[in-house]
Amino acid sequence: MFWHAWWDPTIIMVAYNNNDILMVPYKDLPDGDKDVIRKGIEEFQIKCLLSYTKTCDNTIVQKYPLLRVLLHG
């Protein structure tokens, strides 16, 4: 245990390969957890849409690169 562990609320989950992770289907999650995931998806989609704009002739162009999501694996 490191000296800072008593005050550091960070939790680090380490999995060395995807075989160590048991995937749970979305449909099996409790409704409260589905709502949290749905809200996260909506917020991410809104942030991604901020990368685009319309020109004067209604052409849609990408002004910034899309956000990157860091996923395990």
MOPAC internal coordinates of N, CA, C and O (Angstrom, degrees):
PM7 1SCF
backbone

  N    0.0000 0     0.00 0     0.00 0    0    0    0
  C    1.4491 1     0.00 0     0.00 0    1    0    0
  C    1.5279 1   108.43 1     0.00 0    2    1    0
  O    1.2310 1   120.79 1   -51.25 1    3    2    1
  N    1.3101 1   116.10 1   128.75 1    3    2    1
  C    1.4545 1   120.88 1   179.38 1    5    3    2
  C    1.5172 1   110.27 1   -77.88 1    6    5    3
  O    1.2310 1   120.71 1   -22.06 1    7    6    5
  N    1.3010 1   116.24 1   157.94 1    7    6    5
  C    1.4625 1   121.21 1  -176.82 1    9    7    6
  C    1.5223 1   113.07 1   -61.55 1   10    9    7
  O    1.2310 1   119.80 1   151.30 1   11   10    9
  N    1.3592 1   117.99 1   -28.70 1   11   10    9
  C    1.4612 1   120.85 1  -176.79 1   13   11   10
  C    1.5320 1   112.87 1   -88.66 1   14   13   11
  O    1.2310 1   119.85 1   177.04 1   15   14   13
  N    1.3215 1   117.88 1    -2.96 1   15   14   13
  C    1.4636 1   120.41 1  -173.01 1   17   15   14
  C    1.5201 1   112.64 1   -63.49 1   18   17   15
  O    1.2310 1   119.33 1   151.77 1   19   18   17
  N    1.3036 1   118.89 1   -28.23 1   19   18   17
  C    1.4618 1   120.01 1  -176.90 1   21   19   18
  C    1.5226 1   112.60 1   -69.74 1   22   21   19
  O    1.2310 1   119.34 1   156.90 1   23   22   21
  N    1.3261 1   118.87 1   -23.10 1   23   22   21
  C    1.4613 1   119.78 1   179.88 1   25   23   22
  C    1.5190 1   113.48 1  -112.54 1   26   25   23
  O    1.2310 1   119.77 1   170.39 1   27   26   25
  N    1.2919 1   118.05 1    -9.61 1   27   26   25
  C    1.4627 1   121.92 1  -176.21 1   29   27   26
  C    1.5228 1   110.14 1   -88.33 1   30   29   27
  O    1.2310 1   119.71 1   -68.13 1   31   30   29
  N    1.3613 1   118.16 1   111.87 1   31   30   29
  C    1.4684 1   120.81 1  -177.62 1   33   31   30
  C    1.5278 1   113.85 1   -80.90 1   34   33   31
  O    1.2310 1   119.56 1  -179.83 1   35   34   33
  N    1.3257 1   118.45 1     0.17 1   35   34   33
  C    1.4566 1   121.96 1  -177.01 1   37   35   34
  C    1.5264 1   110.55 1   -68.86 1   38   37   35
  O    1.2310 1   121.64 1   -47.97 1   39   38   37
  N    1.3257 1   114.46 1   132.03 1   39   38   37
  C    1.4594 1   120.11 1   175.88 1   41   39   38
  C    1.5165 1   107.10 1  -112.11 1   42   41   39
  O    1.2310 1   120.45 1   -53.72 1   43   42   41
  N    1.3034 1   116.75 1   126.28 1   43   42   41
  C    1.4635 1   121.32 1  -179.87 1   45   43   42
  C    1.5135 1   108.42 1  -111.77 1   46   45   43
  O    1.2310 1   121.17 1   -57.91 1   47   46   45
  N    1.3466 1   115.36 1   122.09 1   47   46   45
  C    1.4520 1   120.31 1   178.05 1   49   47   46
  C    1.5223 1   107.74 1  -103.39 1   50   49   47
  O    1.2310 1   120.55 1   -57.42 1   51   50   49
  N    1.2861 1   116.56 1   122.58 1   51   50   49
  C    1.4535 1   120.71 1  -178.29 1   53   51   50
  C    1.5213 1   108.65 1  -113.91 1   54   53   51
  O    1.2310 1   121.27 1   -53.08 1   55   54   53
  N    1.3135 1   115.17 1   126.92 1   55   54   53
  C    1.4626 1   121.18 1   174.11 1   57   55   54
  C    1.5199 1   105.87 1  -133.50 1   58   57   55
  O    1.2310 1   120.66 1   -55.80 1   59   58   57
  N    1.2990 1   116.35 1   124.20 1   59   58   57
  C    1.4543 1   119.72 1  -174.01 1   61   59   58
  C    1.5190 1   113.39 1   -82.34 1   62   61   59
  O    1.2310 1   120.28 1   160.45 1   63   62   61
  N    1.3166 1   117.07 1   -19.55 1   63   62   61
  C    1.4603 1   119.53 1   172.19 1   65   63   62
  C    1.5190 1   108.62 1  -153.28 1   66   65   63
  O    1.2310 1   120.85 1   -17.10 1   67   66   65
  N    1.3098 1   115.98 1   162.90 1   67   66   65
  C    1.4593 1   120.69 1  -175.68 1   69   67   66
  C    1.5227 1   113.09 1   -68.09 1   70   69   67
  O    1.2310 1   119.58 1   165.19 1   71   70   69
  N    1.3213 1   118.41 1   -14.81 1   71   70   69
  C    1.4655 1   120.57 1   177.81 1   73   71   70
  C    1.5199 1   111.48 1   -69.88 1   74   73   71
  O    1.2310 1   120.25 1   162.41 1   75   74   73
  N    1.3476 1   117.13 1   -17.59 1   75   74   73
  C    1.4596 1   121.37 1   179.09 1   77   75   74
  C    1.5240 1   112.15 1   -82.36 1   78   77   75
  O    1.2310 1   120.00 1   172.64 1   79   78   77
  N    1.3215 1   117.60 1    -7.36 1   79   78   77
  C    1.4624 1   122.09 1  -176.27 1   81   79   78
  C    1.5208 1   108.94 1  -109.39 1   82   81   79
  O    1.2310 1   120.92 1   -53.46 1   83   82   81
  N    1.3186 1   115.85 1   126.54 1   83   82   81
  C    1.4595 1   121.51 1   176.59 1   85   83   82
  C    1.5215 1   107.55 1   -92.84 1   86   85   83
  O    1.2310 1   120.21 1   -68.28 1   87   86   85
  N    1.3133 1   117.20 1   111.72 1   87   86   85
  C    1.4582 1   121.02 1  -179.00 1   89   87   86
  C    1.5251 1   109.79 1   -77.82 1   90   89   87
  O    1.2310 1   120.69 1   -46.34 1   91   90   89
  N    1.3316 1   116.28 1   133.66 1   91   90   89
  C    1.4509 1   122.57 1   177.60 1   93   91   90
  C    1.5249 1   107.65 1  -106.94 1   94   93   91
  O    1.2310 1   119.65 1   -53.98 1   95   94   93
  N    1.3277 1   118.28 1   126.02 1   95   94   93
  C    1.4658 1   119.53 1   178.46 1   97   95   94
  C    1.5289 1   111.47 1   -61.68 1   98   97   95
  O    1.2310 1   120.76 1   -35.95 1   99   98   97
  N    1.3231 1   116.15 1   144.05 1   99   98   97
  C    1.4659 1   122.06 1  -179.09 1  101   99   98
  C    1.5195 1   110.98 1   -54.85 1  102  101   99
  O    1.2310 1   120.31 1   138.47 1  103  102  101
  N    1.3194 1   117.02 1   -41.53 1  103  102  101
  C    1.4711 1   120.98 1  -176.46 1  105  103  102
  C    1.5225 1   112.42 1   -64.52 1  106  105  103
  O    1.2310 1   119.74 1   159.56 1  107  106  105
  N    1.3317 1   118.10 1   -20.44 1  107  106  105
  C    1.4658 1   121.99 1  -179.29 1  109  107  106
  C    1.5241 1   113.26 1   -87.34 1  110  109  107
  O    1.2310 1   120.17 1   171.12 1  111  110  109
  N    1.3330 1   117.27 1    -8.88 1  111  110  109
  C    1.4635 1   120.19 1  -178.27 1  113  111  110
  C    1.5268 1   111.03 1   -72.53 1  114  113  111
  O    1.2310 1   120.31 1   -28.52 1  115  114  113
  N    1.3402 1   117.01 1   151.48 1  115  114  113
  C    1.4672 1   119.97 1   172.56 1  117  115  114
  C    1.5326 1   109.82 1   -63.70 1  118  117  115
  O    1.2310 1   120.37 1   -26.73 1  119  118  117
  N    1.3262 1   116.90 1   153.27 1  119  118  117
  C    1.4633 1   121.31 1  -177.03 1  121  119  118
  C    1.5209 1   113.12 1   -57.12 1  122  121  119
  O    1.2310 1   119.84 1   143.10 1  123  122  121
  N    1.3340 1   117.91 1   -36.90 1  123  122  121
  C    1.4643 1   120.61 1   178.90 1  125  123  122
  C    1.5090 1   112.29 1   -62.09 1  126  125  123
  O    1.2310 1   120.66 1   139.74 1  127  126  125
  N    1.3319 1   116.35 1   -40.26 1  127  126  125
  C    1.4660 1   120.44 1   178.91 1  129  127  126
  C    1.5267 1   111.13 1   -71.19 1  130  129  127
  O    1.2310 1   120.45 1   144.26 1  131  130  129
  N    1.3305 1   116.75 1   -35.74 1  131  130  129
  C    1.4676 1   119.89 1   176.28 1  133  131  130
  C    1.5261 1   110.11 1   -62.24 1  134  133  131
  O    1.2310 1   120.54 1   140.45 1  135  134  133
  N    1.3381 1   116.57 1   -39.55 1  135  134  133
  C    1.4640 1   120.26 1   179.40 1  137  135  134
  C    1.5254 1   111.57 1   -63.87 1  138  137  135
  O    1.2310 1   120.33 1   140.11 1  139  138  137
  N    1.3269 1   116.97 1   -39.89 1  139  138  137
  C    1.4674 1   120.81 1   178.67 1  141  139  138
  C    1.5211 1   110.12 1   -63.91 1  142  141  139
  O    1.2310 1   120.40 1   135.47 1  143  142  141
  N    1.3310 1   116.83 1   -44.53 1  143  142  141
  C    1.4666 1   120.97 1   179.62 1  145  143  142
  C    1.5247 1   110.58 1   -65.68 1  146  145  143
  O    1.2310 1   120.22 1   137.44 1  147  146  145
  N    1.3223 1   117.19 1   -42.56 1  147  146  145
  C    1.4692 1   121.79 1   179.48 1  149  147  146
  C    1.5320 1   110.36 1   -60.87 1  150  149  147
  O    1.2310 1   120.39 1   137.23 1  151  150  149
  N    1.3331 1   116.86 1   -42.77 1  151  150  149
  C    1.4627 1   120.65 1   179.11 1  153  151  150
  C    1.5308 1   110.37 1   -65.31 1  154  153  151
  O    1.2310 1   120.10 1   139.61 1  155  154  153
  N    1.3327 1   117.42 1   -40.39 1  155  154  153
  C    1.4640 1   120.68 1   177.43 1  157  155  154
  C    1.5157 1   111.69 1   -62.38 1  158  157  155
  O    1.2310 1   120.51 1   139.94 1  159  158  157
  N    1.3334 1   116.63 1   -40.06 1  159  158  157
  C    1.4685 1   121.14 1   178.43 1  161  159  158
  C    1.5218 1   110.17 1   -63.25 1  162  161  159
  O    1.2310 1   120.51 1   135.44 1  163  162  161
  N    1.3350 1   116.62 1   -44.56 1  163  162  161
  C    1.4675 1   120.57 1  -179.38 1  165  163  162
  C    1.5276 1   111.19 1   -63.40 1  166  165  163
  O    1.2310 1   120.27 1   137.46 1  167  166  165
  N    1.3344 1   117.10 1   -42.54 1  167  166  165
  C    1.4576 1   120.20 1   179.16 1  169  167  166
  C    1.5266 1   111.48 1   -64.65 1  170  169  167
  O    1.2310 1   120.51 1   139.26 1  171  170  169
  N    1.3347 1   116.63 1   -40.74 1  171  170  169
  C    1.4590 1   120.09 1   178.84 1  173  171  170
  C    1.5251 1   110.53 1   -65.57 1  174  173  171
  O    1.2310 1   120.38 1   139.58 1  175  174  173
  N    1.3218 1   116.88 1   -40.42 1  175  174  173
  C    1.4661 1   120.33 1   179.47 1  177  175  174
  C    1.5297 1   110.61 1   -62.68 1  178  177  175
  O    1.2310 1   120.22 1   138.22 1  179  178  177
  N    1.3206 1   117.19 1   -41.78 1  179  178  177
  C    1.4671 1   120.44 1   178.70 1  181  179  178
  C    1.5228 1   110.26 1   -62.66 1  182  181  179
  O    1.2310 1   120.11 1   136.94 1  183  182  181
  N    1.3274 1   117.39 1   -43.06 1  183  182  181
  C    1.4695 1   120.29 1   178.74 1  185  183  182
  C    1.5235 1   111.07 1   -64.12 1  186  185  183
  O    1.2310 1   120.06 1   142.10 1  187  186  185
  N    1.3300 1   117.50 1   -37.90 1  187  186  185
  C    1.4692 1   120.23 1   177.98 1  189  187  186
  C    1.5217 1   110.90 1   -66.88 1  190  189  187
  O    1.2310 1   120.13 1   141.18 1  191  190  189
  N    1.3242 1   117.35 1   -38.82 1  191  190  189
  C    1.4653 1   120.05 1  -179.29 1  193  191  190
  C    1.5222 1   112.10 1   -66.32 1  194  193  191
  O    1.2310 1   120.16 1   158.23 1  195  194  193
  N    1.3381 1   117.30 1   -21.77 1  195  194  193
  C    1.4599 1   119.92 1   176.00 1  197  195  194
  C    1.5250 1   111.93 1   -68.42 1  198  197  195
  O    1.2310 1   119.99 1   168.50 1  199  198  197
  N    1.3263 1   117.62 1   -11.50 1  199  198  197
  C    1.4595 1   121.66 1   177.90 1  201  199  198
  C    1.5181 1   112.15 1   -78.08 1  202  201  199
  O    1.2310 1   120.23 1   170.68 1  203  202  201
  N    1.3241 1   117.17 1    -9.32 1  203  202  201
  C    1.4612 1   121.49 1  -175.85 1  205  203  202
  C    1.5223 1   110.89 1  -115.24 1  206  205  203
  O    1.2310 1   121.32 1   -22.85 1  207  206  205
  N    1.3363 1   115.07 1   157.15 1  207  206  205
  C    1.4553 1   121.72 1   175.74 1  209  207  206
  C    1.5257 1   108.36 1  -148.57 1  210  209  207
  O    1.2310 1   121.09 1   -12.61 1  211  210  209
  N    1.3308 1   115.52 1   167.39 1  211  210  209
  C    1.4655 1   121.29 1   175.94 1  213  211  210
  C    1.5136 1   108.81 1  -109.37 1  214  213  211
  O    1.2310 1   120.96 1   -38.03 1  215  214  213
  N    1.3227 1   115.76 1   141.97 1  215  214  213
  C    1.4623 1   120.66 1   175.82 1  217  215  214
  C    1.5219 1   108.52 1   -86.26 1  218  217  215
  O    1.2310 1   120.85 1    -1.42 1  219  218  217
  N    1.3225 1   115.98 1   178.58 1  219  218  217
  C    1.4722 1   120.66 1  -179.53 1  221  219  218
  C    1.5235 1   112.63 1   -59.85 1  222  221  219
  O    1.2310 1   120.21 1   149.69 1  223  222  221
  N    1.3294 1   117.20 1   -30.31 1  223  222  221
  C    1.4714 1   120.38 1   179.78 1  225  223  222
  C    1.5332 1   112.07 1   -95.29 1  226  225  223
  O    1.2310 1   120.13 1  -158.21 1  227  226  225
  N    1.3379 1   117.36 1    21.79 1  227  226  225
  C    1.4768 1   124.54 1   176.49 1  229  227  226
  C    1.5249 1   114.63 1    66.48 1  230  229  227
  O    1.2310 1   120.16 1  -159.62 1  231  230  229
  N    1.3122 1   117.31 1    20.38 1  231  230  229
  C    1.4507 1   120.40 1   173.88 1  233  231  230
  C    1.5260 1   108.05 1   -81.47 1  234  233  231
  O    1.2310 1   120.64 1   -46.83 1  235  234  233
  N    1.3187 1   116.38 1   133.17 1  235  234  233
  C    1.4605 1   120.29 1   178.80 1  237  235  234
  C    1.5215 1   108.74 1   -89.41 1  238  237  235
  O    1.2310 1   120.90 1   -52.49 1  239  238  237
  N    1.3320 1   115.89 1   127.51 1  239  238  237
  C    1.4598 1   121.26 1   179.49 1  241  239  238
  C    1.5296 1   109.53 1  -129.81 1  242  241  239
  O    1.2310 1   121.35 1   -28.32 1  243  242  241
  N    1.3091 1   115.02 1   151.68 1  243  242  241
  C    1.4537 1   120.76 1   178.25 1  245  243  242
  C    1.5267 1   108.19 1   -91.64 1  246  245  243
  O    1.2310 1   120.26 1   -60.07 1  247  246  245
  N    1.3433 1   117.12 1   119.93 1  247  246  245
  C    1.4574 1   120.26 1  -179.07 1  249  247  246
  C    1.5174 1   112.47 1   -90.80 1  250  249  247
  O    1.2310 1   119.74 1   149.16 1  251  250  249
  N    1.3234 1   118.10 1   -30.84 1  251  250  249
  C    1.4637 1   122.37 1  -178.32 1  253  251  250
  C    1.5201 1   109.45 1  -131.61 1  254  253  251
  O    1.2310 1   119.61 1   -25.03 1  255  254  253
  N    1.3187 1   118.34 1   154.97 1  255  254  253
  C    1.4737 1   120.05 1   174.32 1  257  255  254
  C    1.5271 1   109.92 1   -64.14 1  258  257  255
  O    1.2310 1   120.85 1   -31.12 1  259  258  257
  N    1.3057 1   115.97 1   148.88 1  259  258  257
  C    1.4583 1   120.55 1   178.21 1  261  259  258
  C    1.5217 1   110.55 1   -65.29 1  262  261  259
  O    1.2310 1   121.30 1   -26.19 1  263  262  261
  N    1.3148 1   115.11 1   153.81 1  263  262  261
  C    1.4583 1   120.13 1   176.06 1  265  263  262
  C    1.5088 1   109.80 1   -63.87 1  266  265  263
  O    1.2310 1   120.92 1   -30.11 1  267  266  265
  N    1.3102 1   115.84 1   149.89 1  267  266  265
  C    1.4654 1   120.75 1   177.00 1  269  267  266
  C    1.5075 1   108.66 1  -106.55 1  270  269  267
  O    1.2310 1   121.06 1   -44.54 1  271  270  269
  N    1.2966 1   115.57 1   135.46 1  271  270  269
  C    1.4521 1   121.40 1   176.32 1  273  271  270
  C    1.5186 1   107.52 1  -103.03 1  274  273  271
  O    1.2310 1   120.87 1   -51.80 1  275  274  273
  N    1.3130 1   115.93 1   128.20 1  275  274  273
  C    1.4561 1   119.83 1   179.00 1  277  275  274
  C    1.5198 1   108.76 1   -89.29 1  278  277  275
  O    1.2310 1   120.89 1   -69.27 1  279  278  277
  N    1.3022 1   115.90 1   110.73 1  279  278  277
  C    1.4505 1   121.90 1   179.90 1  281  279  278
  C    1.5183 1   109.64 1  -111.87 1  282  281  279
  O    1.2310 1   121.15 1   -27.65 1  283  282  281
  N    1.2964 1   115.40 1   152.35 1  283  282  281
  C    1.4484 1   119.57 1   176.91 1  285  283  282
  C    1.5258 1   109.56 1   -70.58 1  286  285  283
  O    1.2310 1   120.37 1   -41.00 1  287  286  285
  N    1.2958 1   116.90 1   139.00 1  287  286  285
  C    1.4560 1   119.87 1   172.78 1  289  287  286
  C    1.4467 1   115.86 1   105.77 1  290  289  287
  O    1.2310 1   120.10 1   180.00 1  291  290  289

